[in-house]
C-alpha cells in the first residue's frame, strides 16, 4: 500500500568505493523504514552518513524517518542538506513534499511535487502524492488528473484507484466512487481502506446490507480500528437494528474512549428512540471531547424535546457564539424564548433571523411581535 510504498525511497547513487558496512547499513535502514521502525532507520542512516557524509539518499531517507517521528526540525535540516547535495533529485523533492504535507502545508507540498515532476515526469509516486495534496486543497479535478497520471504509469497500484474513489466520494459521486474501490480491490483483495470507502458509499445510496458486508470485511482486516464499528453501527441504526448498532458504538468506544463521533452517533440513535436523558449524556460526552456545532445543535433539540428549555437556549447561544451566520439558529432560540415567556428576547432573535434571510422567521415575527 502507498503508505508503505512512499516510505521505500529507493537507494541510489551507490559508489563502488563505499564500504560494505555502509551498504549494509543503508539496506537495513531501508528495511526498517518499510517496517515503520523509524527510530531504527535513523540509527542506520546516521551510520551511513558517518562514513559517507555526502550521500544524498541517506539524508533524504533519514529526513523522512525524522518526519514520521515528528522531529520536524531535524527532518528539514536533513532534507535541506540532501537538496544542497543534489538539487536535481526528484526523490528529495518527493520527500520534501511529504514533509510539508505532514505539517499541514499542502501548497508548499505541491510546489515540491511540481518540481519533482518537472525533473522526473515518469515517476508515478510524484503524481500520487501531488494528488493527495490537491485533494486536501479540494482541488478535486486536479487530484483526479494526478491519480489518472499515476495509474497510467503504474496500473497495478491499488492505492491510486482508492484515492480516486475518495475524491468521487467527496464529490457525492458515489456510484463512480464504488467503481474505483472495486478496481482497487481487484488488484489488492485485502485493501481495507477500499472496503471502508465502498461501504461508506453504499451506505450513502442506502444499499445498507451490502454496506454492512463491506464493513464486516474491513473489521476482519482491521479489528483494532474503531471507525469500522462506528460506521457499521450507523448503518445498523438506519436498518433499525438498534441492538447491533449500540453494540458497535460501544465497541468503537471500548477501542478509543475519546471517540467523539461514536458518542454523537450513539446520541442520535438514543434521541430517535426518545431516550432523551441517555442522548443528552452521549452528546455531552462527545462535546467534552471535541466541540462540534452539529452535535451541539442535536443536544439543543433533545433538551427542547425533554422540555428543558433553558438548557436548549444555552446550547443555541453557544452555537451562535461559534457561528452567527445562520438565521435558523436565531429562529430556534427565539421560539424557545417564547416558551420561556421572554418575548422581547424572542423578537430580537426573530429580527436577527430575518436579517439573515431566514424566511420562516417572518411568520413567527408577525405572530408574536406585532
N, C-alpha and C positions, 0 to 999 in steps of 0.2 A: 504494500500500500504506500501511497505517496508520503505519508507522514514518516515512514521509514526510509523511502527511497531518497528523499531530498536530504536525509542525513548522510547518504552514501555519496559524498562528493569525491569522485574517483581520483585516486592519486595520480599525479602527473609530474613531468619534468624530472624523471628519475635519471640519475647520473651513474655511469659505470664506476665512478670513483667513490661513490657512497659506501660506507662501511656496512657490512651485513647487519650488524646490530641496529643501524639506523633504519634499514629496510624492514627489519622485524618489528621495530617499534612503530613504524608507520603503518604496517599491516595490522598490528594489534590495536592501534588507535582506531583504524577504520572499522575493525570488527566490533570494538567496544561502542563506537558511535552507532553502529547498526543495531546493537543490543540496548541502546539508550543508557549505557553505563558512561555517562558524560564525565564524571569525576575521573574514572579510569582512563578515558580517552585523553583528557587534559594531561594526565601524567605521561602517557606515551608520546603525545605530540611535543610536550616540553622536552623530553629526552631527545627527540629528533632535532629540535631547534638548537639544543646544546651542541650537537655535533655538526649540524648543517644550518647555520644561522640565517642563510639566505634562501631557505626552501619555502617557496610561496605557499604551497598547498598545506604545509604544516600549520602556518599561521592562520590560513583561511578556515581550516577544519577545527583548530583549537578555538578560534573565534566563534565558530558555530556552537561548539560544546559549551563555551562560556555563556553564550546566549541562552542555551537551554537550561543552564544552571542559574539564570537570571543575574549573572555577574556581567552586567551590560558595559560597565566601564572597561573591564578587561577585554571584553569582546570587541569593542570598537577600536581599541588600541591594536589588537591583532589584525583586524580587518584593514585598518589604515596601513599597517606595515605590509600586509600582503599586496595591497593595491600599489604601494610605492615600489615593491619589488617587481610587480608585473602589472602595469596599468592596462594591459590588453587581455587580461584573463577573464573570460566570461564567467568562469566558476566563482571568482572573487565577487563579481557584481551580483551573481545569483545569491551568494551567502549574505552580502550586504542588503540585498532586497529582503531576504528572510529576516534579517536583524531589524530593519526598520518596520517591517510588518508586525513583528513580535512586540515592538514598542508602541503599536497602535498608530503608526505614521504611514498609512498606505500610499500617500502621494510621494513621499521620499522613496518608498519601496518601488513604486512604479518607475521612477527616474532611473534607478539602478537596473531594474529588469530591462528597461528600454535600451540602455547602453549594452547590456549583455546580449540582447537580441541583435543589435547592430553588429556586434563582434562575432556572434555565432548564431545566425538565423536558422540553423538546422538542429537546434537543441530544444527538444520538447519540454524539458523541465522549466525553461525560462518562460514559455508561453503559459504553462500550467500555473506557475507561481504568480505571474502577472494577472492571470485570470482571477485568482483568488483575491488579489488586491483590488481589481476592478469590481468584483462582487461586493467587497466591503464598502466600496465607494458608491454602490448602487449604479455603477456603470454597466448595466446588465447586457446591453448589446455588445459592448467591447469585451465583456467577460466571455460571452458565448463565442465570439470570434476567436478569442485566445484558446479556449478549450477545444474548439474545432481545429485550430492550428496544431495544438498538442496531439490531437488524435490523428491528424494527417501524418504527423511524424512518427507516431507510435500508436497504432490502432489496437494494441493489446493492453493498453493502460486502463484498467477498470476505474481508477480514480478520476480520470478526466470525464468519463461518462457520468460518474456520480456527481461531480461538480456541476456538470451541465444540468443534471436533474435538480440540483439545489437552486440554480438560477431560475429554471422554469417554475419551481415551487414558489419562489419569491414573487414571480410574475403572475401567480394564480393560474398558470397553465398546467393544471395537474395531470391531464392525460399525457402531455408531452414529457412532463417530469417522470411519469411512470415508465414511459418508453426508454428514457435514458437509464433509469435504475435497472430496467430489465437487461439492457445491454451490458451494464456493469456486472450484473450477476451472472450473465452468460460467460463472461471472462473469468470472474472470481466468484464461485458459488458461496463463498463464506465472507463476502464483503458486507460486514454487519451494518455499516452506515447506509448502504443501499437498501437493505431490508427496512431499516428505520425510516428512511426517506420515502420509500414506496408505501410503507404502512401509513405514514402521515398523509400522503397524497390520497390514498384510498379512503382514509377517514374523512378527508375534505369533500370527497364526492359521494360520501355516505355508503361506500362499499365496506360496511363495518366488519362482516365476517372475514373477508379477505384481509382487511387491515389487521385484525387480531391474529390471523395466521402468520402474517409477516412480523408482527410484534413478538410472537412466540419464537420465531427464528432468531430474531435479534437477541432476545433474552437468553436463548440457548447458547448463543455465541458470546454474549456479554452479561452473564448473570450478576456481575458486580455493579452494573450501571443502573442508576435509578430511573433514567429517562424512559427506558423501555416499559417499566412498570407504571410510571406516571401516565404515559401516553396510552398504554393499553387500558389503564383504569378509566381514563377519559372516554375511550371508545366503549368500554363495558357500560359506562353510565348512559351513553347515547342509546344503547340497546336495552336500557332499564334493567340490566343485570347488576343490581346495586351491591349485592354481597361480594361479587367478584371485583367490582370497582373499588370498594372500600379496602378489600384485601390488597389490591395492587397499590393504592395510595399509601397504605400502612407499610407495605414492603419497601416502597421508594423512600419513605421517611426513616425506616429502620437502617437503610443503607446510607442515607445522607440526612441526618436530623435537621439540618439547616436548609432543606429544600423548600423554598418559599412557594414555588408553583404547585407542589404537591398539596400543601396546606390549602392553597387557594382553590384548587380543583376539588378537593375534599369538601371545602366550604360550599362551593357551588352545588354539589350533589346534596348536601345536607339542607341547603336552602330549598332546593326543588322538592325535597321530601318534607318540607315545613318543620324541620328540626332546627328551629331558629337559634336557640342558645348554642347548640353544637356548631352551627355555621358561624356564629359570632366568634366563638373560641378559635375556630380554624382560621378565619380571616385575620383575627388579631395576632395569631402566631405567625402567619405569613408576613404581615406588615411589620412585626417586630424584627423579622429577619431582613426584609427589603421593602422599602416604600414603593408602592405601585398604585397609580391612580385608578386603574380598573378594579383592583382588589378593594381599594377603599370605597369606591362607588358601590360595589356589591355589598360591602359592610353597611354602608348608609342605608341601602334599600332594605336589608334584613332588619336593621334596627327599626325602620319605619314599620315593617310588617309585624315586628314584635311590639309595636306601639310605644317604643322608647324614642319619642320624637326629639328630645333634647340631644340624645346621643347621635341620632341621624343628622341633626342640624350641625353638630360639632364636626362630623366627618365631611359633610359638604363644605363647611368652612375651611377645613384643611385642604380639600381638593381645589377650592377656588384660590387658596393661597399659593398652591403649586402652579396652577394654570387657570387664569381668569378669563380665558377667551371663549369659553363655551356657555352660551346662553342657557342651555338645558340644565346646567348645574344651578344657576341662579333661580331658574323656574322651580326646580325641585325643592330648593331650600325655601323659596317663597311660599310654596304650598304647605311646607312643614310649619312655617311661621303662622300660617292661617290656623293650622291645627292647634298651635300653642297660644292662639289668640293674640298674636303680636302683629297686628295689621299694618302698622307703619313700616316695620322691617320687611314685611311681605311685599308691600307696594314698592319699596325701594328695589327689592330684588326683581320684581316684575318689570320695572322700568329698565333696569340694567339688562335683563334678558331681551327686552325689545330693542335696546341699543345694539345688542349683539345679534339682532335679526333672528331671534327665536320666535317663530310665527305663533306657536301655541301659547305664548305668554300673553297675547292680546286678549284672548277670551278671559283669562284669569284677571288681568288688569281691569277689564270692563266690569267683571263680576264683583270684585272685592274693593276696587279703588275708585269707583265713580259714584 
